[in-house]
Amino acid sequence: MPKYFITLVLAVTLSACSTLQNANRQSEAELYQDAVGHLDASRWEQAIDALEEIDSRFPFGPYARNAQLWTVYAYLRQGNEALARTSADRFLRLNPEDEFADYALYLKGLASFQEGFTVVSRFLPGNNYSRDASTLLEAAQDFRRLLREYPDSPYATDARLRLIYTRQRLAEQEIEIASYYVEREAWVAASNRASVVIDNFPSAPAVIDALIIKALAADALGETEVAQRALQTLAENYPQYVENTDQGYGYPNSLTQGGQDWTHRTTFGLFGESGELHQRLLAFTDLRRQDPSLIPEQKLRADVEVRTPGRAAGATETFF
């Protein structure tokens, strides 16, 4: 029995060595064609292996640059956003003046944009405002750089839309945190978070909530003049969210009117709405987010597909 086992091991080893030798004998063009075939069939892992083989064996060959760029794309489609960003950084470092540098930067921004969305969050409803903000900040930086350095890029329009979307998400996250402080009556902290939105995201719809929270915090701290200034700013930009009273500007009715609902009373506070300020504020935010007049005409889905680069006819593969 040991003799047959040793024979089997030797046969497998020789076969593996033979396969490895065949792979090493492949030319750069053959490896690249294999990689393209894997890409077309969405076999991302095999495509990445072939592309990295080209990069390691033929770093100065005619297909090296394309292999590096396709590697970014393959990692992104595989769902490995961290390696997609790393590969994009490497490509931009090695090819800073490349004609497809804008595409590499666009893919890098997409990787950061997509990283915070889980498989569940892509297909189930939810606001995703609690996702990690660091990747959103990186995406915003990459898209801003793309618009600044390559304003005529074919990816500029999509990058601009994603930048708007990203900034809105960041602003909404700040509102979530500010609302948390309102619930705990930490008025200074709530006011500071509202100021972040007002100062950094003035065009985002979340600035409505920020100005209201700023006014609520000021009233709670006895700073009536500051509260009125915040409501006046809101009235000048979004008059539908301000009530005019004899005493000056007032809060929306949904914030001033409320109380315990029947479910809350009959379940001794276990369920239903208590009518507390922070709950009315959360309800107001939900309604504001559904206001069609504040929703951009062109909206993006978090799980949007990456546009597949086209390949022109010719001896060398290109991306357009």
C-alpha positions in Angstrom: 0.0 0.0 0.0 2.8 2.6 0.8 4.3 1.9 -2.6 1.0 2.8 -4.4 0.6 5.9 -2.2 4.1 7.2 -3.0 3.5 6.6 -6.7 0.2 8.6 -6.5 1.9 11.5 -4.6 4.7 11.6 -7.2 2.2 11.6 -10.1 0.2 14.5 -8.5 3.4 16.5 -7.8 4.7 16.0 -11.3 1.4 17.0 -12.8 1.3 20.2 -10.6 4.8 21.1 -11.7 3.9 20.5 -15.3 0.9 22.8 -15.0 3.0 25.5 -13.3 5.6 25.2 -16.0 3.0 25.6 -18.7 1.6 28.7 -16.9 5.1 30.2 -16.7 5.6 29.5 -20.4 2.6 31.6 -21.4 3.4 34.8 -23.1 2.2 38.2 -21.8 -0.4 38.4 -24.6 -1.7 34.9 -23.8 -2.0 35.7 -20.1 -3.8 38.9 -20.9 -6.3 37.1 -23.2 -6.9 34.6 -20.4 -7.5 37.5 -18.0 -9.9 39.2 -20.4 -11.9 35.9 -20.8 -12.2 35.6 -17.0 -13.3 39.2 -16.8 -16.0 38.7 -19.5 -17.2 35.6 -17.6 -17.2 37.5 -14.2 -14.6 35.1 -12.8 -13.0 37.8 -10.7 -10.6 35.7 -8.7 -9.1 34.0 -11.8 -9.0 37.3 -13.6 -7.1 38.9 -10.7 -4.6 36.0 -10.6 -3.9 36.3 -14.3 -3.6 40.1 -14.2 -1.2 40.0 -11.2 0.8 37.4 -13.0 1.2 39.9 -15.9 2.2 42.7 -13.5 4.8 40.5 -11.7 6.4 38.9 -14.8 6.1 41.7 -17.4 6.1 44.9 -15.4 7.3 46.9 -18.4 5.4 45.1 -21.1 2.7 46.6 -23.4 -0.1 45.1 -21.3 1.2 46.0 -17.9 -0.7 49.3 -17.5 -4.0 47.8 -18.7 -3.4 44.8 -16.3 -3.0 47.2 -13.4 -6.1 49.1 -14.3 -8.2 46.0 -14.8 -7.0 44.7 -11.4 -8.7 47.7 -9.8 -11.9 47.0 -11.6 -11.8 43.2 -10.8 -11.2 43.8 -7.1 -14.1 46.3 -7.1 -16.5 43.9 -8.8 -15.3 41.1 -6.5 -16.4 43.2 -3.5 -12.9 43.7 -2.1 -13.1 47.5 -1.9 -10.0 47.8 0.3 -7.7 46.2 -2.3 -9.5 48.1 -5.1 -8.5 51.4 -3.4 -4.9 50.1 -2.8 -4.6 49.0 -6.4 -6.0 52.3 -7.7 -3.5 54.3 -5.5 -0.7 52.2 -7.0 -1.8 52.8 -10.5 -2.0 56.5 -9.9 1.4 56.5 -8.3 3.0 54.6 -11.2 1.1 56.4 -13.9 0.3 59.9 -12.7 -0.1 61.4 -16.2 -1.8 58.4 -17.7 -4.8 59.1 -20.0 -6.9 56.8 -17.9 -5.9 58.3 -14.5 -9.4 59.8 -14.2 -10.9 56.3 -14.5 -8.6 54.9 -11.8 -9.6 57.8 -9.5 -13.2 57.2 -10.3 -12.9 53.5 -9.4 -11.2 54.4 -6.2 -14.0 56.8 -5.3 -16.5 54.0 -6.1 -14.7 51.6 -3.8 -14.9 54.0 -0.9 -18.5 54.8 -1.8 -19.6 51.2 -1.8 -17.6 49.8 1.2 -20.0 50.9 3.9 -23.0 49.2 2.3 -23.5 45.6 3.5 -25.2 42.9 1.4 -28.3 43.3 3.6 -28.4 47.1 3.4 -28.3 47.0 -0.4 -31.5 45.0 -0.7 -33.5 45.8 2.4 -35.1 49.2 3.1 -33.3 51.4 5.6 -31.6 54.8 5.7 -28.0 53.5 6.3 -27.2 56.7 8.1 -25.3 54.8 10.8 -22.7 53.4 8.4 -19.1 54.2 9.0 -18.5 57.8 7.9 -14.7 57.4 7.2 -15.3 55.7 3.8 -17.8 58.3 2.8 -15.3 61.0 3.6 -12.7 59.2 1.4 -15.2 58.9 -1.4 -16.1 62.6 -1.2 -12.3 63.5 -1.4 -11.8 61.2 -4.4 -14.8 62.6 -6.3 -13.9 66.2 -5.5 -10.4 65.5 -6.8 -11.8 64.0 -10.0 -14.0 67.0 -10.6 -11.1 69.4 -9.9 -8.4 67.7 -11.9 -10.5 66.2 -14.7 -13.6 68.4 -15.2 -14.1 67.1 -18.7 -13.9 63.4 -17.7 -16.7 61.2 -18.9 -17.1 60.2 -15.2 -17.5 63.8 -14.0 -21.3 63.8 -14.1 -21.6 60.5 -12.1 -18.9 61.7 -9.7 -20.8 65.0 -9.1 -24.0 63.1 -8.3 -22.3 60.7 -6.0 -20.6 63.7 -4.3 -24.0 65.3 -3.7 -25.3 62.0 -2.4 -22.3 61.5 -0.1 -22.5 65.0 1.4 -26.2 64.5 2.1 -25.5 61.2 3.8 -22.8 62.8 6.0 -25.1 65.6 6.9 -27.9 63.2 7.8 -25.4 61.3 10.1 -24.7 64.5 12.0 -28.5 65.0 12.4 -28.8 61.5 13.8 -26.1 62.3 16.4 -27.6 65.7 17.2 -31.0 64.1 17.8 -29.3 61.6 20.2 -28.1 64.6 22.2 -31.5 66.2 22.1 -33.0 63.1 23.6 -30.5 63.3 26.5 -31.0 67.1 26.8 -27.3 67.7 26.1 -28.0 71.0 24.5 -24.5 72.3 24.0 -23.5 69.1 22.2 -26.7 69.1 20.1 -26.0 72.7 19.1 -22.4 71.9 18.1 -23.5 69.0 15.9 -26.1 71.2 14.3 -23.5 73.8 13.6 -21.4 71.1 11.8 -24.2 70.6 9.3 -24.9 74.4 8.9 -21.3 75.2 8.3 -20.2 72.3 6.2 -23.4 71.1 4.3 -25.4 74.3 3.8 -27.1 73.0 0.6 -28.2 69.7 2.1 -31.8 69.2 3.1 -30.5 68.2 6.6 -29.8 71.8 7.3 -33.5 72.2 8.0 -33.2 69.9 11.0 -29.9 71.5 12.0 -31.5 75.0 12.2 -34.4 73.6 14.2 -32.1 71.8 16.6 -29.9 74.9 16.9 -33.1 76.9 17.9 -34.3 74.2 20.3 -30.9 74.1 22.0 -30.8 77.9 22.2 -34.3 78.1 23.8 -33.4 75.4 26.3 -30.3 77.4 27.2 -32.2 80.6 27.6 -30.7 82.2 24.4 -34.0 83.4 22.8 -32.2 85.8 20.4 -30.0 83.0 19.0 -33.1 80.8 18.6 -34.9 83.4 16.6 -31.9 84.0 14.3 -31.8 80.3 13.5 -35.6 80.2 12.8 -35.3 83.4 10.7 -32.6 81.7 8.6 -34.9 78.7 8.2 -37.8 81.0 7.2 -35.8 82.7 4.5 -34.8 79.4 2.9 -37.5 77.0 3.8 -40.6 79.0 4.8 -42.8 75.9 4.8 -41.0 74.7 7.9 -41.6 77.8 10.0 -44.7 79.2 11.7 -45.1 83.0 12.0 -46.5 84.1 15.3 -47.1 87.4 17.1 -44.1 86.6 19.2 -41.8 86.0 16.2 -40.8 82.8 14.3 -42.2 79.6 15.6 -41.5 75.9 15.3 -43.4 73.6 12.9 -46.7 72.3 14.3 -45.5 68.8 14.4 -42.9 69.8 17.0 -45.2 71.9 19.1 -48.1 69.5 19.1 -47.9 66.1 20.5 -48.6 63.9 23.4 -48.9 60.3 24.5 -50.8 58.2 22.0 -53.4 55.6 23.0 -50.9 52.7 22.6 -48.3 54.4 24.8 -50.9 55.0 27.6 -52.5 51.5 27.5 -49.1 49.6 27.5 -47.7 51.8 30.3 -45.0 53.2 28.1 -43.8 50.0 26.5 -45.1 50.8 23.0 -46.3 53.8 21.1 -45.3 57.4 21.1 -44.7 59.2 24.4 -45.0 62.6 22.8 -41.5 63.7 24.1 -39.6 66.3 22.2 -36.9 64.0 20.8 -39.6 61.6 19.4 -41.4 64.5 17.7 -38.1 65.6 16.3 -37.4 62.1 14.9 -40.9 62.1 13.4 -40.3 65.5 11.8 -37.0 64.3 10.3 -38.7 61.3 8.8 -41.4 63.5 7.2 -38.8 65.9 5.9 -36.8 63.1 4.3 -39.9 62.1 2.4 -40.6 65.7 1.1 -40.5 65.3 -2.7 -39.5 68.9 -3.2 -36.2 68.2 -1.3 -35.3 64.9 -3.1 -32.9 65.4 -6.1 -34.3 64.6 -9.5 -31.5 62.2 -10.2 -31.1 59.7 -7.3 -28.5 57.0 -6.9 -28.9 53.6 -5.5 -26.3 52.3 -3.1 -25.9 49.1 -5.1 -25.5 50.8 -8.5 -23.5 48.7 -10.9 -20.1 49.8 -12.0 -20.0 50.7 -15.7 -18.0 48.1 -17.5 -15.2 49.7 -19.6 -15.5 49.0 -23.3 -12.7 47.5 -25.3 -11.8 49.0 -28.7 -10.8 46.8 -31.6 -7.1 46.4 -32.2 -4.0 44.6 -31.0 -3.9 46.3 -27.6 -6.9 46.3 -25.3 -8.1 49.7 -24.1 -10.8 50.9 -21.8 -13.0 52.9 -24.2 
